[in-house]
């Protein structure tokens, strides 16, 4: 700015000199003086005017390109994929030199995730691509007084050597000057901790040779920006960073504790850095001690703080984002911290805030933009699910302690009521007959959707049951547990969770003093206990339920309790007593005019008849049940009955084969296989894995001599499904089927191993009836293979169990085999 003034003064002096001085010299001399003055004006102007890059006065070295780039952190770790993406973006832009807009790359993510470190690291890597310098500014986004764009431009222009007056003008004037001085240059510009697009847009040059890297906690939505969200570390990178800071030997010596530290740090680089720094200065601390300190949520954020600054405290880092939220968003964050569920659907936010589900979902999305929450994905029902970051949840829980307790409790009650409504609706869609006499019909599509709902909501629903219990909301606790048990019973899945919720349901019903609710919970518990081999406990609960229902005059529920008692007796091998209860239940359901439960109980009685080796009677009962289910359009129950029908046809075919009528037997095997295949396909189309496994297991027990290898494959596929479903009793039952299939193939050693496995599993389940049956089949396998001596021991063990159970049918069959083994 000095150059024009100096040149003007020199020009004025030259004019005066040439015009006013009356020297007595020749004209040629006057011309010389005037030219000399003009030359002085030119030299003065050249010497006092700012020169573009690369020009300097004679003998002066050229000016250095500005380099404000921050150093790379000493323990920079990982980020290979992010660096590769940045290389690809920058490399593509270098090749496209005719592109007018400059390259703008945005790195956004949670506070403490390492955005600034990545920018510093990559900026060092590409420094040679920008010979005209690297500029850097911390925009302090989120702070009460973030840096203004005009302040940043003044600093950048001065770094480029521009001499500014004390009043360079407003932002528009500075922007024009910035575009002028970046023209024709290749400069890398780093803008750290941006708050919004308005803070960044004026700082983007127009020169295609320049590039801008921006870090922020939320996406800025700048036009033409390459946006990259930076996530937390993987476990491996987190452990690597911890090892670099705390010492590799310590991590190697206790890798499990190192992994736990990384997990408790929520895989956040800032938190891992702080832990590593504390361990580095406290050599007496073990990694286990550090992990234990972090395990206490009340002290976790204290452990993750070296100083009350954003770069040395997780609490301060989260506080920065929290302060940037609206009051409603802050309240939602505090309320969400009180839910122990792994994630929630969007409607939960609406209930917590007492607004619509759509508005609540918008508030959750705002928390995601603030990097305080994340979308954990889309569940099986197509709903988006959300969760707080672990350390954010701890931070919010600290603040929630100051909230009004009554208001907080009311918010949780709204969520619990919302979950009860949805759980009961799903349970009634899935299995309407479990909820009322002649329950409303539901389509297969609705039933499958209900199963998907439980698969999506299982962990969250369990958390809601525990929350209701913690708040002493016992009626809500019972309702949630009851719906959960009904869903699990219909799916035959999640056995451990089912059993736990059944116990809580009984407790909640007792606390409410509602005897009807207690009796229903006792039946729910009896069902899962019987499925896990606890037939005696289940029968005791069902008998108590029958007493309560009888006293209350609940005849329909009393019929259901009668059936449950019969099934527990059947499962325990007491066939004579079992049939009395099943026949009684059939009569009761007929009186109630509930044909669905009548047909289902007839199917159970048919299975008992098959166990008694009375297949003709079993077949008649099943055909009657099939007619009822087909008439009502109940495809699920029809498929279940087809499976039982296939088992009866197979038993008849085996009898024909033993009698030497091989042609009729083969026809029976074919019809049995067709019935089982059809049932399995019906279940497969509905996604009913447990029922499909039962069909496969039954297909593996047909005993068709021409199809033995395929039958073994059926059993093994069934076992794979049941293992995946966590059905321990079903796995044991399938091991028994596998042993019998191997015995039919003559592979006795493998058969014995499978049957011994079944015996051990049933013993662990305390299911002595099936344990005896497994031992009996083991003895029978040895007999059929010509090894009577090896058959004696398991048969005698089976006989003793049958004797202790009072099971006469099992005793008779075992004694027949023992006479064959030891005449």
VENFEN-V765111 format. One record per pair of residues at least 24 apart in sequence whose C-alpha atoms are under 7 Angstrom apart, sorted by sequence separation. I is the first residue (numbers start at 1). J is the second residue. D is the distance in Angstrom with one decimal. If there is no record, write none. Layout:
{{I	J	D} {I	J	D}}
This chain:
{{14	38	6.9} {150	174	7.0} {183	207	5.6} {185	209	6.4} {186	210	4.8} {187	211	6.5} {188	212	6.0} {189	213	6.2} {190	214	6.1} {191	215	6.5} {192	216	6.9} {196	220	5.8} {235	259	6.9} {238	262	5.8} {426	450	4.7} {481	505	5.3} {694	718	6.9} {182	207	6.6} {185	210	6.9} {197	222	6.4} {647	672	6.7} {693	718	4.4} {733	758	6.8} {773	798	7.0} {179	205	5.8} {499	525	6.7} {519	545	4.4} {539	565	5.4} {559	585	5.2} {579	605	6.7} {599	625	4.6} {619	645	6.6} {646	672	4.4} {673	699	6.6} {712	738	6.5} {732	758	5.0} {752	778	6.3} {772	798	4.4} {792	818	6.5} {175	202	6.6} {179	206	6.4} {235	262	6.7} {478	505	4.9} {646	673	6.7} {693	721	6.3} {238	267	6.2} {258	287	6.3} {275	304	6.6} {499	528	6.0} {519	548	6.4} {539	568	5.7} {559	588	5.6} {599	628	6.7} {619	648	6.4} {646	675	5.1} {693	722	6.8} {712	741	5.6} {732	761	5.6} {772	801	6.0} {792	821	6.3} {11	41	5.8} {242	272	6.3} {246	276	4.9} {257	287	5.7} {261	291	5.1} {264	294	6.5} {274	304	5.9} {478	508	5.2} {498	528	7.0} {538	568	6.8} {559	589	6.4} {646	676	5.4} {711	741	7.0} {732	762	6.5} {772	802	6.8} {791	821	6.5} {10	41	5.4} {242	273	7.0} {245	276	4.9} {246	277	6.8} {257	288	5.4} {260	291	6.4} {274	305	6.8} {477	508	6.2} {478	509	6.0} {235	267	6.8} {245	277	6.2} {274	306	6.8} {643	675	6.6} {689	721	6.9} {690	722	6.8} {789	821	6.6} {234	267	6.7} {246	279	5.4} {254	287	6.9} {271	304	5.9} {475	508	6.9} {515	548	7.0} {516	549	7.0} {535	568	5.2} {575	608	7.0} {615	648	5.8} {642	675	5.8} {643	676	5.2} {768	801	6.9} {788	821	4.5} {7	41	5.8} {233	267	5.2} {238	272	6.9} {242	276	5.2} {246	280	4.6} {257	291	6.3} {329	363	6.2} {474	508	5.1} {642	676	6.6} {232	267	5.5} {233	268	6.3} {245	280	6.3} {669	704	6.1} {232	268	5.3} {233	269	6.7} {535	571	6.9} {556	592	6.6} {615	651	7.0} {643	679	5.7} {701	737	6.4} {7	44	6.0} {232	269	6.9} {474	511	6.5} {475	512	6.4} {535	572	6.3} {615	652	6.6} {642	679	5.7} {697	734	6.6} {708	745	6.6} {780	817	6.9} {6	44	6.9} {7	45	5.1} {274	312	6.9} {329	367	6.9} {345	383	6.6} {346	384	6.8} {474	512	6.2} {523	561	6.8} {530	568	6.3} {603	641	6.7} {610	648	6.7} {736	774	6.2} {743	781	5.8} {776	814	6.6} {783	821	6.7} {6	45	7.0} {83	122	6.8} {345	384	5.9} {346	385	6.5} {482	521	6.9} {485	524	6.4} {640	679	6.9} {746	785	7.0} {345	385	4.4} {639	679	4.7} {697	737	7.0} {701	741	6.8} {344	385	5.3} {345	386	6.2} {700	741	6.9} {3	45	5.8} {343	385	6.1} {344	386	5.4} {271	314	6.3} {343	386	5.3} {344	387	6.6} {639	682	6.4} {73	117	6.4} {343	387	4.6} {3	48	4.5} {72	117	6.4} {342	387	6.7} {2	48	6.6} {3	49	4.8} {72	120	5.3} {416	464	6.5} {71	120	6.3} {72	121	5.2} {321	370	6.1} {654	703	6.9} {70	120	6.0} {149	199	5.7} {153	203	6.9} {148	199	6.7} {647	698	6.4} {139	191	6.6} {141	193	5.0} {643	695	6.0} {650	702	5.2} {132	185	6.0} {134	187	5.6} {135	188	6.3} {136	189	5.8} {137	190	6.4} {138	191	6.1} {139	192	5.8} {140	193	5.4} {141	194	4.7} {142	195	5.9} {149	202	6.6} {132	186	5.3} {133	187	5.1} {134	188	4.7} {135	189	4.8} {136	190	4.5} {137	191	5.2} {138	192	4.7} {139	193	5.4} {140	194	6.5} {141	195	4.0} {149	203	6.8} {131	186	6.3} {132	187	5.3} {133	188	6.6} {134	189	5.8} {135	190	6.1} {136	191	5.9} {137	192	6.2} {138	193	6.1} {139	194	5.3} {130	186	4.9} {337	393	5.0} {427	483	5.8} {130	187	5.1} {423	480	6.9} {430	487	7.0} {130	188	6.1} {353	411	6.9} {337	396	5.9} {338	397	6.8} {352	411	4.7} {420	479	6.4} {424	483	5.2} {427	486	6.0} {431	490	6.4} {337	397	5.3} {351	411	6.7} {352	412	6.6} {420	480	5.3} {423	483	5.7} {427	487	5.2} {334	396	4.9} {352	414	6.8} {333	396	6.3} {334	397	6.1} {351	414	5.7} {352	415	6.5} {351	415	5.5} {69	134	6.0} {334	399	6.7} {67	133	5.4} {68	134	5.9} {69	135	6.3} {334	400	5.2} {65	132	5.2} {66	133	4.8} {67	134	4.8} {68	135	5.1} {69	136	5.7} {348	415	6.1} {65	133	4.7} {66	134	6.1} {67	135	6.1} {68	136	5.5} {381	449	7.0} {66	135	6.9} {381	452	6.1} {380	452	5.6} {381	453	6.1} {380	453	6.9} {318	392	6.7} {116	192	6.6} {380	456	5.8} {379	456	5.6} {315	395	6.7} {66	159	6.0} {66	160	6.5} {297	394	6.4} {116	215	6.7} {115	215	6.2} {102	205	6.9} {102	206	6.1} {101	206	6.0} {102	207	5.7} {101	207	6.7} {102	208	4.2} {111	217	6.4} {101	208	5.3} {102	209	6.5} {103	210	6.8} {104	211	5.9} {105	212	6.2} {106	213	5.9} {107	214	6.0} {108	215	5.5} {109	216	6.8} {110	217	5.6} {100	208	5.2} {102	210	5.5} {103	211	4.6} {104	212	4.7} {105	213	4.9} {106	214	4.7} {107	215	4.7} {108	216	4.7} {109	217	4.9} {99	208	6.3} {102	211	5.6} {103	212	6.1} {104	213	5.9} {105	214	6.2} {106	215	5.8} {107	216	6.5} {108	217	5.1} {109	218	6.3} {108	218	5.5} {108	219	6.0} {115	230	6.9} {343	460	6.9} {113	231	6.7} {341	459	6.6} {342	460	6.5} {106	225	6.5} {113	232	5.8} {341	460	4.7} {437	556	7.0} {105	225	5.6} {106	226	6.0} {107	227	6.2} {108	228	6.4} {109	229	5.5} {104	225	5.1} {105	226	4.7} {106	227	4.7} {107	228	5.0} {108	229	4.9} {109	230	5.2} {104	226	6.4} {105	227	6.1} {106	228	6.0} {107	229	5.8} {108	230	6.0} {109	231	6.5} {341	463	5.2} {107	230	6.6} {340	463	6.0} {266	390	5.9} {266	391	6.5} {218	369	5.3} {218	370	5.8} {217	370	6.5} {218	371	6.6} {217	371	6.3} {113	268	5.6} {114	269	6.3} {112	268	6.5} {113	269	5.4} {438	594	5.5} {112	269	6.2} {113	270	6.4} {437	594	6.3} {112	270	4.6} {78	237	5.8} {77	237	6.8} {77	241	6.0} {75	241	7.0} {75	244	6.6} {142	320	6.0} {142	321	6.9} {142	324	6.3} {533	729	6.8} {573	769	5.8} {532	729	5.6} {572	769	5.4} {492	690	6.4} {531	729	6.7} {112	317	6.9} {111	317	5.7} {111	318	6.7} {494	725	6.9} {495	726	6.8} {493	725	6.0} {494	726	6.6} {495	727	6.5} {533	765	5.4} {534	766	6.7} {532	765	6.6} {533	766	6.1} {534	767	6.7} {574	807	5.8} {533	767	4.8} {573	807	6.1} {448	686	6.4} {110	371	5.0} {109	371	6.3}}
